[in-house]
Amino acid sequence: MTIQYTPRGVCSRAFTIQVEDGAIRSVQIVGGCDGNLKGISSLLRGMPVDEAIRRLEGIRCGGKPTSCPDQIAQALKTAQG
C-alpha cells in the first residue's frame, strides 16, 4: 500500500510511505529538515506501523502543536482506516 499524505502545520510538504504486511518499507519526505527526516525515514524502515504510530504520535516541534514525526504518525493512521 502506498500512502500519499500532505502534512499540516510543519515545514514538510508531502509524504510518500510504502507499507507492506503491516510494516513500513520506505518513507519519502519532500521539504523539511533534510538530514533529520532522512534519519527518521531510515529508522522507520522495517518497523511495524503500530509501533511507529506509538513512538511518533504527539511529538511537538517547538511551540507548534505537531511535528514531522507526529504528522508521519497521522499519515500512518489513515492507512489503518
Secondary structure in CASP SS format (residue, H / E / C, confidence):
PFRMAT SS
TARGET T0000
AUTHOR 0000-0000-0000
METHOD secondary structure of the structure
MODEL  1
M C 1.00
T E 1.00
I E 1.00
Q E 1.00
Y E 1.00
T C 1.00
P C 1.00
R C 1.00
G C 1.00
V C 1.00
C C 1.00
S C 1.00
R C 1.00
A E 1.00
F E 1.00
T E 1.00
I E 1.00
Q E 1.00
V E 1.00
E E 1.00
D C 1.00
G C 1.00
A E 1.00
I E 1.00
R E 1.00
S E 1.00
V E 1.00
Q E 1.00
I E 1.00
V E 1.00
G C 1.00
G C 1.00
C C 1.00
D H 1.00
G H 1.00
N H 1.00
L H 1.00
K H 1.00
G H 1.00
I H 1.00
S H 1.00
S H 1.00
L H 1.00
L H 1.00
R C 1.00
G C 1.00
M C 1.00
P E 1.00
V H 1.00
D H 1.00
E H 1.00
A H 1.00
I H 1.00
R H 1.00
R H 1.00
L H 1.00
E C 1.00
G C 1.00
I C 1.00
R C 1.00
C C 1.00
G C 1.00
G C 1.00
K C 1.00
P C 1.00
T C 1.00
S C 1.00
C H 1.00
P H 1.00
D H 1.00
Q H 1.00
I H 1.00
A H 1.00
Q H 1.00
A H 1.00
L H 1.00
K H 1.00
T H 1.00
A H 1.00
Q H 1.00
G C 1.00
END
